[in-house]
Amino acid sequence: MINITTEFITLAGFLKLTNMIGSGGEAKIFLRLNDVEVNGEKETRRNRKLYKGDKITVNGEEFIIS
């Protein structure tokens, strides 16, 4: 579970929060090279808004926004 205190977090922000990338600028490359799904659908947009209840899968590892 990834807890947020705001209405949403961007996918790039999520990747930074989970230490998968070091900066937001790395998100575009990361999304191109890795299998990332949001609620079961492949996602490549780094500014995709993630809300509470969304399920993110990165290379088979699952996370839920809460």
Beta strands, then each sheet from edge to edge (+ up, - down):
strand 1: 8-10
strand 2: 36-38
strand 3: 41-42
strand 4: 49-51
strand 5: 55-58
strand 6: 61-64
sheet 1: 1+ 4-
sheet 2: 3+ 2- 5+ 6-
end
